[in-house]
Amino acid sequence: MLVLTRRADESIVIVPADGTDTRMTLAELFAQGPIQITLLGGSGRRVKMGIEAPSPLAIRRKDD
């Protein structure tokens, strides 16, 4: 599980992982299971979330 903390108005992106064939269909990308997001807590304008995703996917902070 990847654990990230995000503030209000910050984002994450879910993209194909490095080395994943970008021609894969959605069915192929999700063959190992769904993306699961669990909110682990928060305070003020911050929230901590745990994210589990199939290995062909990468979760990254979106930095503007």
mmCIF file of the N, C-alpha and C atoms, coordinates in Angstrom:
data_MODEL
# 
_entry.id   MODEL 
# 
loop_
_atom_site.group_PDB 
_atom_site.id 
_atom_site.type_symbol 
_atom_site.label_atom_id 
_atom_site.label_alt_id 
_atom_site.label_comp_id 
_atom_site.label_asym_id 
_atom_site.label_entity_id 
_atom_site.label_seq_id 
_atom_site.pdbx_PDB_ins_code 
_atom_site.Cartn_x 
_atom_site.Cartn_y 
_atom_site.Cartn_z 
_atom_site.occupancy 
_atom_site.B_iso_or_equiv 
_atom_site.pdbx_formal_charge 
_atom_site.auth_seq_id 
_atom_site.auth_comp_id 
_atom_site.auth_asym_id 
_atom_site.auth_atom_id 
_atom_site.pdbx_PDB_model_num 
ATOM 1   N N  . MET A 1 1  ? 0.846  -1.170 0.000   1.00 0.00 ? 1  MET A N  1 
ATOM 2   C CA . MET A 1 1  ? 0.000  0.000  0.000   1.00 0.00 ? 1  MET A CA 1 
ATOM 3   C C  . MET A 1 1  ? 0.896  1.239  0.000   1.00 0.00 ? 1  MET A C  1 
ATOM 4   N N  . LEU A 1 2  ? 0.628  2.139  -0.890  1.00 0.00 ? 2  LEU A N  1 
ATOM 5   C CA . LEU A 1 2  ? 1.301  3.431  -0.937  1.00 0.00 ? 2  LEU A CA 1 
ATOM 6   C C  . LEU A 1 2  ? 0.500  4.399  -0.077  1.00 0.00 ? 2  LEU A C  1 
ATOM 7   N N  . VAL A 1 3  ? 1.153  5.102  0.825   1.00 0.00 ? 3  VAL A N  1 
ATOM 8   C CA . VAL A 1 3  ? 0.479  6.075  1.680   1.00 0.00 ? 3  VAL A CA 1 
ATOM 9   C C  . VAL A 1 3  ? 0.943  7.465  1.285   1.00 0.00 ? 3  VAL A C  1 
ATOM 10  N N  . LEU A 1 4  ? -0.024 8.326  0.958   1.00 0.00 ? 4  LEU A N  1 
ATOM 11  C CA . LEU A 1 4  ? 0.252  9.709  0.568   1.00 0.00 ? 4  LEU A CA 1 
ATOM 12  C C  . LEU A 1 4  ? -0.562 10.648 1.426   1.00 0.00 ? 4  LEU A C  1 
ATOM 13  N N  . THR A 1 5  ? -0.027 11.826 1.658   1.00 0.00 ? 5  THR A N  1 
ATOM 14  C CA . THR A 1 5  ? -0.775 12.895 2.302   1.00 0.00 ? 5  THR A CA 1 
ATOM 15  C C  . THR A 1 5  ? -0.952 14.000 1.271   1.00 0.00 ? 5  THR A C  1 
ATOM 16  N N  . ARG A 1 6  ? -2.167 14.460 1.139   1.00 0.00 ? 6  ARG A N  1 
ATOM 17  C CA . ARG A 1 6  ? -2.479 15.530 0.196   1.00 0.00 ? 6  ARG A CA 1 
ATOM 18  C C  . ARG A 1 6  ? -3.221 16.633 0.923   1.00 0.00 ? 6  ARG A C  1 
ATOM 19  N N  . ARG A 1 7  ? -2.966 17.850 0.512   1.00 0.00 ? 7  ARG A N  1 
ATOM 20  C CA . ARG A 1 7  ? -3.679 19.012 1.037   1.00 0.00 ? 7  ARG A CA 1 
ATOM 21  C C  . ARG A 1 7  ? -4.876 19.296 0.133   1.00 0.00 ? 7  ARG A C  1 
ATOM 22  N N  . ALA A 1 8  ? -5.762 20.164 0.609   1.00 0.00 ? 8  ALA A N  1 
ATOM 23  C CA . ALA A 1 8  ? -6.892 20.586 -0.213  1.00 0.00 ? 8  ALA A CA 1 
ATOM 24  C C  . ALA A 1 8  ? -6.364 21.115 -1.542  1.00 0.00 ? 8  ALA A C  1 
ATOM 25  N N  . ASP A 1 9  ? -7.013 20.758 -2.618  1.00 0.00 ? 9  ASP A N  1 
ATOM 26  C CA . ASP A 1 9  ? -6.685 21.173 -3.984  1.00 0.00 ? 9  ASP A CA 1 
ATOM 27  C C  . ASP A 1 9  ? -5.440 20.505 -4.558  1.00 0.00 ? 9  ASP A C  1 
ATOM 28  N N  . GLU A 1 10 ? -4.783 19.560 -3.858  1.00 0.00 ? 10 GLU A N  1 
ATOM 29  C CA . GLU A 1 10 ? -3.691 18.787 -4.430  1.00 0.00 ? 10 GLU A CA 1 
ATOM 30  C C  . GLU A 1 10 ? -4.256 17.488 -4.993  1.00 0.00 ? 10 GLU A C  1 
ATOM 31  N N  . SER A 1 11 ? -3.556 16.883 -5.938  1.00 0.00 ? 11 SER A N  1 
ATOM 32  C CA . SER A 1 11 ? -4.079 15.721 -6.655  1.00 0.00 ? 11 SER A CA 1 
ATOM 33  C C  . SER A 1 11 ? -3.078 14.581 -6.699  1.00 0.00 ? 11 SER A C  1 
ATOM 34  N N  . ILE A 1 12 ? -3.577 13.437 -7.123  1.00 0.00 ? 12 ILE A N  1 
ATOM 35  C CA . ILE A 1 12 ? -2.734 12.311 -7.499  1.00 0.00 ? 12 ILE A CA 1 
ATOM 36  C C  . ILE A 1 12 ? -3.095 11.957 -8.934  1.00 0.00 ? 12 ILE A C  1 
ATOM 37  N N  . VAL A 1 13 ? -2.194 11.272 -9.610  1.00 0.00 ? 13 VAL A N  1 
ATOM 38  C CA . VAL A 1 13 ? -2.475 10.764 -10.953 1.00 0.00 ? 13 VAL A CA 1 
ATOM 39  C C  . VAL A 1 13 ? -2.183 9.269  -10.960 1.00 0.00 ? 13 VAL A C  1 
ATOM 40  N N  . ILE A 1 14 ? -2.960 8.546  -11.723 1.00 0.00 ? 14 ILE A N  1 
ATOM 41  C CA . ILE A 1 14 ? -2.770 7.104  -11.888 1.00 0.00 ? 14 ILE A CA 1 
ATOM 42  C C  . ILE A 1 14 ? -2.487 6.878  -13.361 1.00 0.00 ? 14 ILE A C  1 
ATOM 43  N N  . VAL A 1 15 ? -1.303 6.356  -13.641 1.00 0.00 ? 15 VAL A N  1 
ATOM 44  C CA . VAL A 1 15 ? -0.819 6.203  -15.010 1.00 0.00 ? 15 VAL A CA 1 
ATOM 45  C C  . VAL A 1 15 ? -0.229 4.810  -15.178 1.00 0.00 ? 15 VAL A C  1 
ATOM 46  N N  . PRO A 1 16 ? -0.013 4.375  -16.422 1.00 0.00 ? 16 PRO A N  1 
ATOM 47  C CA . PRO A 1 16 ? 0.708  3.111  -16.605 1.00 0.00 ? 16 PRO A CA 1 
ATOM 48  C C  . PRO A 1 16 ? 2.098  3.206  -15.987 1.00 0.00 ? 16 PRO A C  1 
ATOM 49  N N  . ALA A 1 17 ? 2.519  2.162  -15.297 1.00 0.00 ? 17 ALA A N  1 
ATOM 50  C CA . ALA A 1 17 ? 3.840  2.124  -14.678 1.00 0.00 ? 17 ALA A CA 1 
ATOM 51  C C  . ALA A 1 17 ? 4.913  2.072  -15.752 1.00 0.00 ? 17 ALA A C  1 
ATOM 52  N N  . ASP A 1 18 ? 6.112  2.503  -15.393 1.00 0.00 ? 18 ASP A N  1 
ATOM 53  C CA . ASP A 1 18 ? 7.240  2.429  -16.327 1.00 0.00 ? 18 ASP A CA 1 
ATOM 54  C C  . ASP A 1 18 ? 7.406  0.992  -16.806 1.00 0.00 ? 18 ASP A C  1 
ATOM 55  N N  . GLY A 1 19 ? 7.571  0.819  -18.087 1.00 0.00 ? 19 GLY A N  1 
ATOM 56  C CA . GLY A 1 19 ? 7.758  -0.509 -18.655 1.00 0.00 ? 19 GLY A CA 1 
ATOM 57  C C  . GLY A 1 19 ? 6.468  -1.216 -19.033 1.00 0.00 ? 19 GLY A C  1 
ATOM 58  N N  . THR A 1 20 ? 5.319  -0.630 -18.682 1.00 0.00 ? 20 THR A N  1 
ATOM 59  C CA . THR A 1 20 ? 4.026  -1.231 -19.041 1.00 0.00 ? 20 THR A CA 1 
ATOM 60  C C  . THR A 1 20 ? 3.708  -0.886 -20.486 1.00 0.00 ? 20 THR A C  1 
ATOM 61  N N  . ASP A 1 21 ? 3.227  -1.854 -21.227 1.00 0.00 ? 21 ASP A N  1 
ATOM 62  C CA . ASP A 1 21 ? 2.843  -1.646 -22.625 1.00 0.00 ? 21 ASP A CA 1 
ATOM 63  C C  . ASP A 1 21 ? 1.661  -0.678 -22.658 1.00 0.00 ? 21 ASP A C  1 
ATOM 64  N N  . THR A 1 22 ? 1.840  0.478  -23.235 1.00 0.00 ? 22 THR A N  1 
ATOM 65  C CA . THR A 1 22 ? 0.789  1.501  -23.259 1.00 0.00 ? 22 THR A CA 1 
ATOM 66  C C  . THR A 1 22 ? -0.375 1.127  -24.171 1.00 0.00 ? 22 THR A C  1 
ATOM 67  N N  . ARG A 1 23 ? -0.255 0.027  -24.891 1.00 0.00 ? 23 ARG A N  1 
ATOM 68  C CA . ARG A 1 23 ? -1.358 -0.429 -25.741 1.00 0.00 ? 23 ARG A CA 1 
ATOM 69  C C  . ARG A 1 23 ? -2.299 -1.382 -25.009 1.00 0.00 ? 23 ARG A C  1 
ATOM 70  N N  . MET A 1 24 ? -2.019 -1.641 -23.722 1.00 0.00 ? 24 MET A N  1 
ATOM 71  C CA . MET A 1 24 ? -2.878 -2.550 -22.954 1.00 0.00 ? 24 MET A CA 1 
ATOM 72  C C  . MET A 1 24 ? -4.285 -1.959 -22.835 1.00 0.00 ? 24 MET A C  1 
ATOM 73  N N  . THR A 1 25 ? -5.279 -2.825 -22.874 1.00 0.00 ? 25 THR A N  1 
ATOM 74  C CA . THR A 1 25 ? -6.657 -2.381 -22.683 1.00 0.00 ? 25 THR A CA 1 
ATOM 75  C C  . THR A 1 25 ? -6.922 -2.185 -21.194 1.00 0.00 ? 25 THR A C  1 
ATOM 76  N N  . LEU A 1 26 ? -8.024 -1.514 -20.873 1.00 0.00 ? 26 LEU A N  1 
ATOM 77  C CA . LEU A 1 26 ? -8.402 -1.369 -19.465 1.00 0.00 ? 26 LEU A CA 1 
ATOM 78  C C  . LEU A 1 26 ? -8.596 -2.722 -18.804 1.00 0.00 ? 26 LEU A C  1 
ATOM 79  N N  . ALA A 1 27 ? -9.177 -3.656 -19.520 1.00 0.00 ? 27 ALA A N  1 
ATOM 80  C CA . ALA A 1 27 ? -9.376 -4.996 -18.963 1.00 0.00 ? 27 ALA A CA 1 
ATOM 81  C C  . ALA A 1 27 ? -8.039 -5.632 -18.602 1.00 0.00 ? 27 ALA A C  1 
ATOM 82  N N  . GLU A 1 28 ? -7.029 -5.441 -19.433 1.00 0.00 ? 28 GLU A N  1 
ATOM 83  C CA . GLU A 1 28 ? -5.704 -5.993 -19.147 1.00 0.00 ? 28 GLU A CA 1 
ATOM 84  C C  . GLU A 1 28 ? -5.044 -5.271 -17.968 1.00 0.00 ? 28 GLU A C  1 
ATOM 85  N N  . LEU A 1 29 ? -5.181 -3.942 -17.916 1.00 0.00 ? 29 LEU A N  1 
ATOM 86  C CA . LEU A 1 29 ? -4.602 -3.177 -16.818 1.00 0.00 ? 29 LEU A CA 1 
ATOM 87  C C  . LEU A 1 29 ? -5.195 -3.573 -15.466 1.00 0.00 ? 29 LEU A C  1 
ATOM 88  N N  . PHE A 1 30 ? -6.483 -3.899 -15.458 1.00 0.00 ? 30 PHE A N  1 
ATOM 89  C CA . PHE A 1 30 ? -7.171 -4.216 -14.210 1.00 0.00 ? 30 PHE A CA 1 
ATOM 90  C C  . PHE A 1 30 ? -7.380 -5.712 -13.999 1.00 0.00 ? 30 PHE A C  1 
ATOM 91  N N  . ALA A 1 31 ? -6.693 -6.538 -14.767 1.00 0.00 ? 31 ALA A N  1 
ATOM 92  C CA . ALA A 1 31 ? -6.848 -7.993 -14.630 1.00 0.00 ? 31 ALA A CA 1 
ATOM 93  C C  . ALA A 1 31 ? -6.436 -8.480 -13.250 1.00 0.00 ? 31 ALA A C  1 
ATOM 94  N N  . GLN A 1 32 ? -5.511 -7.780 -12.588 1.00 0.00 ? 32 GLN A N  1 
ATOM 95  C CA . GLN A 1 32 ? -5.046 -8.184 -11.262 1.00 0.00 ? 32 GLN A CA 1 
ATOM 96  C C  . GLN A 1 32 ? -5.917 -7.622 -10.141 1.00 0.00 ? 32 GLN A C  1 
ATOM 97  N N  . GLY A 1 33 ? -6.911 -6.828 -10.478 1.00 0.00 ? 33 GLY A N  1 
ATOM 98  C CA . GLY A 1 33 ? -7.810 -6.294 -9.462  1.00 0.00 ? 33 GLY A CA 1 
ATOM 99  C C  . GLY A 1 33 ? -8.015 -4.800 -9.614  1.00 0.00 ? 33 GLY A C  1 
ATOM 100 N N  . PRO A 1 34 ? -8.886 -4.263 -8.775  1.00 0.00 ? 34 PRO A N  1 
ATOM 101 C CA . PRO A 1 34 ? -9.236 -2.838 -8.868  1.00 0.00 ? 34 PRO A CA 1 
ATOM 102 C C  . PRO A 1 34 ? -8.247 -1.962 -8.095  1.00 0.00 ? 34 PRO A C  1 
ATOM 103 N N  . ILE A 1 35 ? -8.430 -0.663 -8.220  1.00 0.00 ? 35 ILE A N  1 
ATOM 104 C CA . ILE A 1 35 ? -7.718 0.305  -7.392  1.00 0.00 ? 35 ILE A CA 1 
ATOM 105 C C  . ILE A 1 35 ? -8.536 0.461  -6.117  1.00 0.00 ? 35 ILE A C  1 
ATOM 106 N N  . GLN A 1 36 ? -7.859 0.401  -4.978  1.00 0.00 ? 36 GLN A N  1 
ATOM 107 C CA . GLN A 1 36 ? -8.551 0.592  -3.699  1.00 0.00 ? 36 GLN A CA 1 
ATOM 108 C C  . GLN A 1 36 ? -7.917 1.773  -2.976  1.00 0.00 ? 36 GLN A C  1 
ATOM 109 N N  . ILE A 1 37 ? -8.749 2.747  -2.605  1.00 0.00 ? 37 ILE A N  1 
ATOM 110 C CA . ILE A 1 37 ? -8.283 3.925  -1.882  1.00 0.00 ? 37 ILE A CA 1 
ATOM 111 C C  . ILE A 1 37 ? -8.918 3.904  -0.501  1.00 0.00 ? 37 ILE A C  1 
ATOM 112 N N  . THR A 1 38 ? -8.076 3.976  0.534   1.00 0.00 ? 38 THR A N  1 
ATOM 113 C CA . THR A 1 38 ? -8.545 3.965  1.913   1.00 0.00 ? 38 THR A CA 1 
ATOM 114 C C  . THR A 1 38 ? -8.120 5.269  2.574   1.00 0.00 ? 38 THR A C  1 
ATOM 115 N N  . LEU A 1 39 ? -9.086 6.009  3.114   1.00 0.00 ? 39 LEU A N  1 
ATOM 116 C CA . LEU A 1 39 ? -8.759 7.231  3.845   1.00 0.00 ? 39 LEU A CA 1 
ATOM 117 C C  . LEU A 1 39 ? -8.309 6.827  5.233   1.00 0.00 ? 39 LEU A C  1 
ATOM 118 N N  . LEU A 1 40 ? -7.081 7.221  5.581   1.00 0.00 ? 40 LEU A N  1 
ATOM 119 C CA . LEU A 1 40 ? -6.465 6.785  6.831   1.00 0.00 ? 40 LEU A CA 1 
ATOM 120 C C  . LEU A 1 40 ? -6.553 7.824  7.934   1.00 0.00 ? 40 LEU A C  1 
ATOM 121 N N  . GLY A 1 41 ? -6.897 9.027  7.605   1.00 0.00 ? 41 GLY A N  1 
ATOM 122 C CA . GLY A 1 41 ? -7.025 10.070 8.622   1.00 0.00 ? 41 GLY A CA 1 
ATOM 123 C C  . GLY A 1 41 ? -6.841 11.433 8.006   1.00 0.00 ? 41 GLY A C  1 
ATOM 124 N N  . GLY A 1 42 ? -6.972 12.426 8.820   1.00 0.00 ? 42 GLY A N  1 
ATOM 125 C CA . GLY A 1 42 ? -6.799 13.775 8.327   1.00 0.00 ? 42 GLY A CA 1 
ATOM 126 C C  . GLY A 1 42 ? -6.813 14.766 9.465   1.00 0.00 ? 42 GLY A C  1 
ATOM 127 N N  . SER A 1 43 ? -6.301 15.936 9.157   1.00 0.00 ? 43 SER A N  1 
ATOM 128 C CA . SER A 1 43 ? -6.351 17.028 10.114  1.00 0.00 ? 43 SER A CA 1 
ATOM 129 C C  . SER A 1 43 ? -6.298 18.330 9.338   1.00 0.00 ? 43 SER A C  1 
ATOM 130 N N  . GLY A 1 44 ? -7.141 19.251 9.714   1.00 0.00 ? 44 GLY A N  1 
ATOM 131 C CA . GLY A 1 44 ? -7.169 20.528 9.006   1.00 0.00 ? 44 GLY A CA 1 
ATOM 132 C C  . GLY A 1 44 ? -7.468 20.329 7.533   1.00 0.00 ? 44 GLY A C  1 
ATOM 133 N N  . ARG A 1 45 ? -6.572 20.817 6.690   1.00 0.00 ? 45 ARG A N  1 
ATOM 134 C CA . ARG A 1 45 ? -6.766 20.738 5.240   1.00 0.00 ? 45 ARG A CA 1 
ATOM 135 C C  . ARG A 1 45 ? -5.955 19.605 4.611   1.00 0.00 ? 45 ARG A C  1 
ATOM 136 N N  . ARG A 1 46 ? -5.531 18.625 5.417   1.00 0.00 ? 46 ARG A N  1 
ATOM 137 C CA . ARG A 1 46 ? -4.725 17.507 4.916   1.00 0.00 ? 46 ARG A CA 1 
ATOM 138 C C  . ARG A 1 46 ? -5.462 16.198 5.139   1.00 0.00 ? 46 ARG A C  1 
ATOM 139 N N  . VAL A 1 47 ? -5.291 15.279 4.208   1.00 0.00 ? 47 VAL A N  1 
ATOM 140 C CA . VAL A 1 47 ? -5.860 13.942 4.360   1.00 0.00 ? 47 VAL A CA 1 
ATOM 141 C C  . VAL A 1 47 ? -4.771 12.926 4.012   1.00 0.00 ? 47 VAL A C  1 
ATOM 142 N N  . LYS A 1 48 ? -4.726 11.848 4.772   1.00 0.00 ? 48 LYS A N  1 
ATOM 143 C CA . LYS A 1 48 ? -3.776 10.767 4.507   1.00 0.00 ? 48 LYS A CA 1 
ATOM 144 C C  . LYS A 1 48 ? -4.576 9.626  3.886   1.00 0.00 ? 48 LYS A C  1 
ATOM 145 N N  . MET A 1 49 ? -4.093 9.128  2.746   1.00 0.00 ? 49 MET A N  1 
ATOM 146 C CA . MET A 1 49 ? -4.798 8.043  2.062   1.00 0.00 ? 49 MET A CA 1 
ATOM 147 C C  . MET A 1 49 ? -3.829 6.929  1.717   1.00 0.00 ? 49 MET A C  1 
ATOM 148 N N  . GLY A 1 50 ? -4.329 5.713  1.764   1.00 0.00 ? 50 GLY A N  1 
ATOM 149 C CA . GLY A 1 50 ? -3.583 4.545  1.336   1.00 0.00 ? 50 GLY A CA 1 
ATOM 150 C C  . GLY A 1 50 ? -4.158 4.077  0.010   1.00 0.00 ? 50 GLY A C  1 
ATOM 151 N N  . ILE A 1 51 ? -3.289 3.770  -0.934  1.00 0.00 ? 51 ILE A N  1 
ATOM 152 C CA . ILE A 1 51 ? -3.740 3.395  -2.272  1.00 0.00 ? 51 ILE A CA 1 
ATOM 153 C C  . ILE A 1 51 ? -3.100 2.075  -2.663  1.00 0.00 ? 51 ILE A C  1 
ATOM 154 N N  . GLU A 1 52 ? -3.941 1.128  -3.059  1.00 0.00 ? 52 GLU A N  1 
ATOM 155 C CA . GLU A 1 52 ? -3.467 -0.143 -3.603  1.00 0.00 ? 52 GLU A CA 1 
ATOM 156 C C  . GLU A 1 52 ? -3.956 -0.236 -5.040  1.00 0.00 ? 52 GLU A C  1 
ATOM 157 N N  . ALA A 1 53 ? -3.051 -0.590 -5.950  1.00 0.00 ? 53 ALA A N  1 
ATOM 158 C CA . ALA A 1 53 ? -3.391 -0.666 -7.370  1.00 0.00 ? 53 ALA A CA 1 
ATOM 159 C C  . ALA A 1 53 ? -2.639 -1.835 -7.999  1.00 0.00 ? 53 ALA A C  1 
ATOM 160 N N  . PRO A 1 54 ? -3.178 -2.368 -9.101  1.00 0.00 ? 54 PRO A N  1 
ATOM 161 C CA . PRO A 1 54 ? -2.474 -3.436 -9.819  1.00 0.00 ? 54 PRO A CA 1 
ATOM 162 C C  . PRO A 1 54 ? -1.081 -2.960 -10.245 1.00 0.00 ? 54 PRO A C  1 
ATOM 163 N N  . SER A 1 55 ? -0.147 -3.881 -10.351 1.00 0.00 ? 55 SER A N  1 
ATOM 164 C CA . SER A 1 55 ? 1.247  -3.525 -10.665 1.00 0.00 ? 55 SER A CA 1 
ATOM 165 C C  . SER A 1 55 ? 1.447  -2.812 -12.000 1.00 0.00 ? 55 SER A C  1 
ATOM 166 N N  . PRO A 1 56 ? 0.570  -2.985 -13.015 1.00 0.00 ? 56 PRO A N  1 
ATOM 167 C CA . PRO A 1 56 ? 0.795  -2.219 -14.246 1.00 0.00 ? 56 PRO A CA 1 
ATOM 168 C C  . PRO A 1 56 ? 0.508  -0.723 -14.094 1.00 0.00 ? 56 PRO A C  1 
ATOM 169 N N  . LEU A 1 57 ? -0.005 -0.307 -12.918 1.00 0.00 ? 57 LEU A N  1 
ATOM 170 C CA . LEU A 1 57 ? -0.347 1.097  -12.706 1.00 0.00 ? 57 LEU A CA 1 
ATOM 171 C C  . LEU A 1 57 ? 0.587  1.728  -11.686 1.00 0.00 ? 57 LEU A C  1 
ATOM 172 N N  . ALA A 1 58 ? 0.857  3.005  -11.860 1.00 0.00 ? 58 ALA A N  1 
ATOM 173 C CA . ALA A 1 58 ? 1.680  3.769  -10.923 1.00 0.00 ? 58 ALA A CA 1 
ATOM 174 C C  . ALA A 1 58 ? 0.855  4.926  -10.393 1.00 0.00 ? 58 ALA A C  1 
ATOM 175 N N  . ILE A 1 59 ? 1.009  5.207  -9.107  1.00 0.00 ? 59 ILE A N  1 
ATOM 176 C CA . ILE A 1 59 ? 0.318  6.323  -8.474  1.00 0.00 ? 59 ILE A CA 1 
ATOM 177 C C  . ILE A 1 59 ? 1.379  7.362  -8.164  1.00 0.00 ? 59 ILE A C  1 
ATOM 178 N N  . ARG A 1 60 ? 1.123  8.592  -8.577  1.00 0.00 ? 60 ARG A N  1 
ATOM 179 C CA . ARG A 1 60 ? 2.095  9.665  -8.374  1.00 0.00 ? 60 ARG A CA 1 
ATOM 180 C C  . ARG A 1 60 ? 1.396  10.913 -7.875  1.00 0.00 ? 60 ARG A C  1 
ATOM 181 N N  . ARG A 1 61 ? 2.145  11.711 -7.121  1.00 0.00 ? 61 ARG A N  1 
ATOM 182 C CA . ARG A 1 61 ? 1.645  13.028 -6.756  1.00 0.00 ? 61 ARG A CA 1 
ATOM 183 C C  . ARG A 1 61 ? 1.610  13.886 -8.016  1.00 0.00 ? 61 ARG A C  1 
ATOM 184 N N  . LYS A 1 62 ? 0.564  14.659 -8.165  1.00 0.00 ? 62 LYS A N  1 
ATOM 185 C CA . LYS A 1 62 ? 0.524  15.588 -9.288  1.00 0.00 ? 62 LYS A CA 1 
ATOM 186 C C  . LYS A 1 62 ? 1.085  16.907 -8.798  1.00 0.00 ? 62 LYS A C  1 
ATOM 187 N N  . ASP A 1 63 ? 2.207  17.298 -9.351  1.00 0.00 ? 63 ASP A N  1 
ATOM 188 C CA . ASP A 1 63 ? 2.841  18.558 -8.987  1.00 0.00 ? 63 ASP A CA 1 
ATOM 189 C C  . ASP A 1 63 ? 2.648  19.535 -10.129 1.00 0.00 ? 63 ASP A C  1 
ATOM 190 N N  . ASP A 1 64 ? 2.078  20.663 -9.808  1.00 0.00 ? 64 ASP A N  1 
ATOM 191 C CA . ASP A 1 64 ? 1.829  21.683 -10.849 1.00 0.00 ? 64 ASP A CA 1 
ATOM 192 C C  . ASP A 1 64 ? 3.035  22.518 -11.120 1.00 0.00 ? 64 ASP A C  1 
# 
